[in-house]
Amino acid sequence: MSKTRASRWRLALVAFIAMLATACEAAADVLIDVAPDGSGVVTIDVELDEEAADQLLDLQSGDGLRLLDINEAGWVIEPPAIGDDGRTRLGATKPFGTPEQLEEVLAELSGDAELFRNFELTRTKTFARVDYLLTGELAPAGLEPFGDEELTEALGRTVESFAASGGGSAADVEVTVRVRLPGNENEEVQATGNRLLIDEDDLVERGWRVTLDETGVEEISMATVTTNTAPLVWRGVAVVASVLALLVLFGHILRWLRPERRKKKKKSTNAKPRPSAKGPAKDGAAAATTAAASSSDGDVEEDEAPVSDEPTVIALDAMGVLYREGQDIAELLIPFAREMGSEVTNDEIVSRARALSLGRLTSAEFWRMIEVEGDPNELDDAYLTRIQLSPGVVSFLRDLRERGIRVACVTNDSTGWANKLRTKHSLDGLIDPWVISGAVGVRKPDWPIFEVLRRVTREPVGNVMVIDDNLDNLDAAREFGYRTAWFAPDGDPAGARNHSILRSFNLVAPAETASEPA
């Protein structure tokens, strides 16, 4: 694997900034949009004049700097579009699942130039209140930091000479950073930047702007707070209720302490029990029956949680559902092995991949056995860049989380590969738990992996919906008691084996509208 192949996506991202210097009037806008749960999306939009776009892009053939390679880093790029003013507009977005992952996404955006430094997003939750704080630095240092060897090779010259050929310089490259945080501005924290007007309630936006010829550091600091009045109201109600309960209890104590009450109580304990009209034998049998029924009902409630009308957990398959590549071995792994010089048979690669997914091989052993040479970690990364999220899946996951539905993943895969993919695509804050065949030593459709899913979710199987693109896996899950849905954008209901059909993640209520019985 060449260094150029491994860093191609990074070059494309850095080029978003560097290529602005070729335009007389150009700008890059970076938006950090934070959701209430601490996840969010980073978006970069670039506008180029006609001359700069012609030097970098061939919209007819796709030649020039391959900006579509940004997809290999988990970014979603909008195809270049020419506006009515003749300027070419490009955009790319990448979600982050947790506050900690925001810094990683921004580091990808500026590469070795370190335009975005020391960014940190913290989310602190206390009673009826959530505090958000975002800090960081914009540290422009000209065009030179962008001019690494790979970018120079891709452009055919240094960044400085490339900019000079278009009459541009670092002073012409303007970068704007906007941050949106939920809630209202926290006046206790000193903020920087300009407060921007937005239409949405409970949302604050600030902006900062620099040019690449500046030598100073622009400090970024912004804080907001959200409050929920409902817990405060209920706490007040609870306090009042507690006071009333104490008063009632105190009244009962006083009555029991009255002398005449103590005498009556003593007399009543010496009194003989009144005989029952039904007779003691019949009363005893009824009492025994009632006690047994009560005991039985209690056991049922303790051992079997009630099954809900709607699923409380959605368990997604990985390849072909969470990720768009369904036939990953045939369509991705084998072609990659051939590109890297492997000459072993396809059957041998399939066999070794299966052993890898069962945890019987490490990735280093796998690459060696299929005769692919190189550093195992670099080989892993190069192969995994070919695996991308399914369209709309991030919005789908967020929608489920907002509705209080947990999302799990159950997949036949190597533990190392599965973990790298979920980190690369910022899924840790959106999916939990993960059931990986390489970790449990068994693959779908064998029943033990579905038992592991039941145990880690701690839900009745009737509350869990398994979504898979493989009907055999769904048959096994249904036999185990799970709800099932076939992820098949073009699936024929006649061949669905009576599983519900989910055709797309772009649904308002996917767990409810996916049903399409055969």
Buried (B, 14 or more C-beta within 10 A) or exposed (E): BEEEBBBBBBBBBBBBBBBBBBBEEBBBBBBBBBBBBBBBBBBBBBBBBEBBBBBBBEBEEEEBBBBBBBBBBBBBBEEBEEEEEEBBBBBBBBBBBBBBBBBBBBBBBBBEBBBBBBBEBEBEEEEBBBBBBBBBBBBBBBBEBBBBEBBBEBBEEBBBEBBBEBEBBBEBBBBBBBBBBBBBBBEEBEBEBEEEEEEEEEBBBBBBBBBBBBEEBBBBBBBBBBEEEEEEEEEEEEEEEEEEEEEEEEEEEEEEEEEEEEEEEEEEEEEEEEEEEEEEEEEEEEEEEEEEEEEEEEEEEEEEEEBEEEBBBBBBBBBBBBBBBBEBBEEBBBEBBBEBEBEBEEEBBBBBBBBBBBBEBBBBBBBBBBBBEBEBEEBBBBBBBBBBBBBBBBEBBBBBBEEEBBBBBBBBBBBBBBBBBBBBBBBBBBBBBBBBBBBBEBBBBEEEBBBBBBEBBEBBBBBBBBBBBBBEBBBBBBEBEBBBBBBBEEBEBEEBEEBBBBBBBEBEEBBEEBEBEB
